[in-house]
Amino acid sequence: MIECPGAEGQLYQSPTTNKVFRRECNMNYMYYDLANFTVINMQQCMDACARNEGCKLVNWQYWGPPGTDQNYCWLKTQIGSDVRAGGGMESAILVD
């Protein structure tokens, strides 16, 4: 389920680790990829990052129907300066 733009600035606490993320709609932080895989929603993406010690932020791209290979979660090791804005994507930055 896509929650943007209403999720802009909201905090999400992962139930498995209690790590907290701040969500950013229509943002894509480039480079520093740790892993990528398909997910159904942004919560799955943030939870995957919360379970990975090296992960500092995530990007979720949702260009296709839910559950297809057009919906990728990208785990990132750091926040880079190259940021792209646009529809069909959102990011979440680890704050805790």
C-alpha positions in Angstrom: 0.0 0.0 0.0 1.4 3.4 -1.0 1.0 6.0 1.8 2.8 9.0 0.2 2.4 11.9 0.1 0.6 11.5 3.5 3.6 9.7 5.1 6.0 12.7 4.5 8.0 13.3 7.7 6.3 10.5 9.6 8.3 8.3 11.9 8.1 4.5 11.7 9.4 2.2 14.5 10.3 -1.3 13.4 8.5 -3.8 15.6 11.4 -6.3 15.4 14.3 -4.0 16.5 12.6 -0.7 17.7 14.8 1.3 15.3 13.1 4.4 14.1 13.0 5.8 10.5 11.8 9.2 9.2 10.0 8.9 5.9 10.5 11.1 2.8 8.1 11.0 -0.1 9.3 11.3 -3.7 12.9 11.1 -2.8 15.7 8.7 -4.0 19.2 8.8 -2.5 21.6 7.5 -5.0 24.5 5.1 -4.6 25.9 3.3 -1.5 23.8 0.2 -2.2 23.9 -2.7 0.3 21.2 -4.9 -1.2 18.0 -4.7 -3.3 15.0 -7.0 -3.5 11.2 -6.9 -4.2 8.8 -5.9 -1.4 5.1 -5.2 -1.2 5.2 -2.0 0.9 7.5 0.5 2.6 7.2 -1.2 6.0 8.8 -4.4 4.7 11.7 -2.3 3.3 12.3 -0.4 6.6 12.0 -3.6 8.6 14.7 -5.2 6.4 17.0 -2.3 7.0 16.3 -2.4 10.7 17.6 -6.0 10.8 20.8 -5.1 8.9 23.5 -3.5 11.0 25.1 -1.8 8.0 21.9 -0.2 6.8 21.4 3.6 7.3 18.5 4.3 4.9 16.2 2.8 2.4 14.7 3.7 -1.0 11.5 2.0 -2.2 10.6 2.3 -5.8 7.0 1.4 -6.7 6.5 1.6 -10.4 4.4 -1.5 -11.0 1.6 -3.4 -9.5 2.2 -4.7 -5.9 4.2 -7.9 -5.7 5.9 -7.5 -9.1 9.5 -7.1 -9.9 9.0 -3.4 -10.5 8.8 -2.7 -6.8 12.3 -2.7 -5.4 13.6 -2.0 -1.9 17.2 -0.7 -1.8 19.2 -0.8 1.4 21.9 1.8 1.7 25.0 2.1 3.8 25.1 5.9 3.9 23.4 9.1 2.7 25.0 10.5 -0.3 24.7 14.0 -1.7 23.2 12.9 -5.0 19.4 13.0 -4.4 16.7 12.6 -7.0 13.1 13.8 -6.6 10.2 12.3 -8.4 7.1 10.2 -8.2 7.0 6.4 -7.6 9.6 6.3 -4.9 10.2 7.2 -1.3 13.0 7.0 1.2 13.4 6.5 5.0 16.4 7.5 7.0 17.4 5.8 10.3 17.1 8.3 13.1 17.5 6.0 16.1 
